[in-house]
Every structure is written in C-alpha cells, then in structure tokens.
C-alpha cells in the first residue's frame, strides 16, 4: 500500500511529541457527512429543515452502543468527537474487532444497501456524533435528485476509506501490520485536520490485536520493540511517531 504524503518528517516528528495533537472535535467541512448537510442546507438559518432529521453533537458515553449487529438500518452517523469500534460475533459467540471510527468518519454506511447493520458499534471513550435519520429524509422538503446525488457522493467517499483500511491488513508480518496501523491512523487524523505527529490511541492493545489478526501479547511486544528502535514514543495511551519514514518503510 502506498501511503499518502505527510507533513511530518524524521526531523520534526520528535518535536511534535512535545505538543498536543490539536482539537478533538472535527470541523463540519472536514466531516464525511458534509455532502448531505450541504444538500439539506443545514447550515442556513432559514433552511426550515424539520427537527429530528439531523441530530447534531449527540453525546455518547464510553461503552455505549450506537446500534447492534443485525438491527434494522435507520441512520448514518458521523463521529464529531471521540472514537468508536465495530465488532462482529460468529456462531460460537466469539467477537472480532473489524473497524475503528475517528472524528469526521461515517458509521453505518454499509447497511444502506442491505437494510441491516453488519456489526455492533460501541464508543471507546466519551464521544459525540451527528445522526442523520435516513428513514426521514423524504420529509426534508429537498429535491429527491439532489439528496440522491449527495448520498452517492457520501457513500463513494466512505468506500474509498474502507478499502484503504482493509489494505492495511494485507501484511506478511506482525510488525508490518502494526506499522501500517499506526501510519494509517495518523494519516486519518491528518486528513481531518486533527494533527498526526502525536495522538491518543483510545482502543486497547487487545482491540488492536483483534483488528490486525494478531495476539495481544504480540502487539505489545511490537510496540515495545518500536520504542526501543526509536520509531515511536508511548506514554499511557498517547503515542508519538518519532520516525515516520522508518515506520513507512516497515509497513512496506
């Protein structure tokens, strides 16, 4: 996978570790839901959009569930702040983490065609979302053609993000997977204007391991190895990418 260019170099990444990662709430124009908000003229005071179609900054407590696997589709969510994980369960009840969602990213788009949510989504920390009730869009009073075009734009952009995330997992070793995860995580934050040199990993090592198809102990050992090699610095849940070119090289 070819990672997009980034403003952080090996000379500046270490200095970035001394600063915070920036704002935790994504700007509306950097949010994946923006195409539909534009179509609905939501930002205009005189838009006249009926209440209940778009609910902004809805708080979600740590551990709370947005929706359950198999639940009928009703809404698309955009993460305004915080983070979420999606989990699936097999026939034996075993669970696997299949995705993480960061500020500005969309949740639930895959259920638009099938009519049911394919995973359970829970908040990793105290978060907030904007919820768009897709089952009430017909009440918006907007031309159907404009709404459909906005939905197509929204879904196509989200599909590209999903493919990029899936590509991170196609690795031949544990270090490659972890390096790709860290570089990809930083790039996703940078795309939304939330910084990339230093960030908080809200998920546990076991969640990362489940997502990458590795043992939790393996992930912990790789993080320790990367620290000893001067690639990253970890303090609690905060991680700094000291040598981004080195991580990119490992990720392949």
N, C-alpha and C positions, 0 to 999 in steps of 0.2 A: 504494500500500500504506500503510495506517495503522499506524505503529509504536506499540507499547505504551508506556505512560508509563514514565519512568525517573527515578531519584532524582538524577541529575546535571543541574545547570543550568549556564548560562554563567558564573555567579559561582563555582561550586565545582569545575568541571571542571579549571580550571588548577591549583588547589591539589592536586587528586587526582593530578596528574602528578608531584608530589614524593614520592609514596608508591608502594610496590609494589602489585601487583594482587591480593595475597592468596594464599590457599592454592592449590596447583596440583592437589591431589587432591580430587575431588568426594566429598561425604558420601553415604553409601548412600541416605539418604532423599531425596536430590535427584537420584538416578540413574534413568534411564529403565527400568532393569531391575528396579526395586524392586517393582512389582506381582507379578512372578513369584517373586521372592525371598520375599515375604510368603506367597504360596500354598504355597511349599515349606518354610515355617517355618525358613528357613536360619539366621536369627539366633538361634534357640533351641538351646542346648547339647544338649538331648535330642531334637532333630529326627530323628536317625537317618538322615539323607539319605546314600545311598551315595556313596562317593568317585567323582569323575570326571564327575558330572553338572554341577556348577557349580564352575569353577576360578577362584578369586579372585586378583586382582593378578598376573596372569601378565605377566612383563616382555616387552617387545617393543622390540628395538633400532632405532635410527634407520635407515630404509631397508628394514627387514624387511617381508615380505609376510604379511598375515593370511590372504588367500586370493586366488586368481586368477580372472579373468573366465571364466565357463563351468564352473567347478569345482562339483561336486555340493554342494548345501546340507547342512550338518551342524550349524552353530552360529550363535547370535546373540551378538554381542559388545557389551559396554558399555565405553566408554572411562573408565578410572579416573583416569588422568593422561596428560598429553601430548596429541598430536593426530595425525590421520591424514588422508589424501586418497584419493579413489576416482578411478580412471582407466579410461576405455574406449578401445578401439582399433577403427578401422574396417578395411575390407577392404584398404586400402593400407598399414596399419601405423601410420598417424598416430594419435597419442594426444590425448585431451581430458580435462581435469580436470572431473569432474561433481559433486564434493562434497567438503566438509571435515567432519571429526568432532572435536568438542571434549569435554572431560570431562563425563560424565553422559549423553552421547548414544549411541544404539544404532547398530550396524553390522550389515548383513546381513539386515535385516527384509524387504527387498523380495524376497528369494529364498525366503521361506517358502511362497508360493503356487506359484511356478514350478519350484522344486526345484533351481535353479542360481543361482549368484551372477552378477549382471549387470555387475560391474565388478571390477577389481583394486584392492585396498586396501593401502596401504603407510603405515608410520609416518613422520611428518615429523620426529620427534625421538624421543629415548629416552622410551618410554611404558609404560603398563601397562593391561591390560584384564581384565575379568571375562568368562569364556567360559561360556555356557550351552549344553550339548550337547543340542540339541533331539531328536536321534535316540535319546536315552537317558531322556527324561522319563517314559516308561512304567515305568521302573524305580524311580521316586521313591517309590512306595507311596502317593501322594496321590490323592484322588478326581479322576477324569478331568474332571468338570464344573468343579471349582474351577480346574484347570490351564487348561482351555479358556477360561474367563472371564478369567483373568489374561492369557492370550495375546492375546485380543481387546482388552483394555484397553491392553496394551503396544503393539500394532500401531496402534491408532487414535490414540494419543498421538503415535507416531512419524510417522504420516501427516500430522498437522497441522503438525509441524515441517518435513517435506519440502515441503509446499505453501507454507509461509512462505518457505523458502529459494528456491523456484522463482519466487516473486513478486518477489524482489529483482532478478531478471534482466530483468524486463519494464520496460525503461527506454528512453528516446529518445536518450540521450547517454551518453558515457563518464563524465563527472563524476557524473551521476545514479547510474550503476551502482556506481561506486567508493564514493560516499557511502552508498548503500544497503547495500553490503557491510560497511562499517565500522560503521554504526549497528546492523545486524543482528548482526554479530559480537559487539559489546559487549552487546547485549541477551541473546544466548545465554549468555554468561558470567554476566551478572547473574542470569538465571533459575536458575542452578545455585549461586548464592552465591559466585561466584569473582571478584567485582568487575567494573567496567565502565569506569571512568574512564581507566585505563591498562592496557594488556595487551601481550603479546608475540604478534606475528604469526609463527607458525612456518613458514609457507609462503613460497616465493619470489615475487617480482613476476611471474615468468613463469607460475607456477601460478595466481596471482590472475587474470592476464590470460586464461589459458585458460578458467578457470571463468566469467569475465564476458563472454567472447567479444570481447576487445579485444586489441590488440597490446601486447606487453610494454613497448615504449617509451611508448605512450600512458598506461599505468598509472603508470609512473614520473613522467611529466610531470604527471599529475593530482595525485599525492602531493606533488610539489614545489609545485604551484600552491596546494594546500590549506594547505601550510605557510606560504607567503608571505601568504596571506589570513588567517592566524591561526586556522585551523579545527582544525589538528592540529599535533602536535609529534612528530617521528620521531627516535629515537636508536638506530641499529642496527636491531634487529628489534622494539624497543619503540615502541609508538605510544600517544600520549595524545590523547584527544578534548577539545580545549580549548573549542571552541564547538559543543556538541552540537545546540542549536537551529538553528544555521546549517547543519550537515550534514543535519539532518532536512528543512530547507527545500529544500536542493538535491536531496535524494532524492525529494522530492515527496510 
